[in-house]
């Protein structure tokens, strides 16, 4: 066994980014008289979503970004929801729009996502932004994989030529994560629920990124000595938040690893702020 892994501290790096954003926001306010604004559409009363939104608002306030929550009842019709979204699409003071998931069962997620103005789609769910990601264009990127890439950058972790396995192929994390890695010339494998032998991929990988939603899915025997392990999973087990990686054992073998909580999560919110600021600057220049 090697010495204990380097801890990739997403909380610390997120604070660095927030400080940088705060300076930019203040400069924008002084020079252009503009304050970036994020609008969050929240349908229903899911406690976990409500808690997350409060955290987002708190951090927005901390860096000087204005936030607005459009609080809508669970029974709202799809057309009424789309009408609220259209108002935000056409509001010049709103730079970023976030649809808090999950939406109620009677709402078509895809219809709502496709109705967001791509220029304000800071969560990067719209097909336009995903298409730009495929061709390595300059559009928004889903915030969690974008945060992982920023973590690599700030810890000077090189991706070119590295063998990387992404475990999980969701539209929110796994698929865009794989595309971002390919755009950096990594060699990428993607494992999912129907992969017969995930360990055969992870054991040979320089970097393993896990976003499967299964507690302790990745065990110490599934990674090679010195590998970099990024845990995107958030699971509640016996009242505690744990990731998809058996952290205590894997950290003894990995070269570097993210904790849960405090790894990928804080970077996700930092990227949301960064992209709201980016949208504001682009709207000013157009």
Buried (B, 14 or more C-beta within 10 A) or exposed (E): EEEEBBBBBBBEBBBEBBEBBBEBBEEBEEEEEBBBBBBBBBBBEBEEBBEBBEEBBEBBEBBBBBBBBBEBEEEBEBEEBBEBBEEBBEBEBBBBBBBBBEBBEEBBEEEBBEBBBBBBBBBBBBEBBBEBBEEEEEBBBBBBBBBBBBBBEBEEBEBEEBBBBBBBBBEBBBBBBBBBBBBBEBBBBBBEEEBEEBBEBBBEBBBBBBBBBBBBBBEBEBBBEEBBBBBBBBBEEEEEBBBBBBBEBBBEBBBBBBBBBBBBBBBBBBBBBBBBBBBBBEBEEE
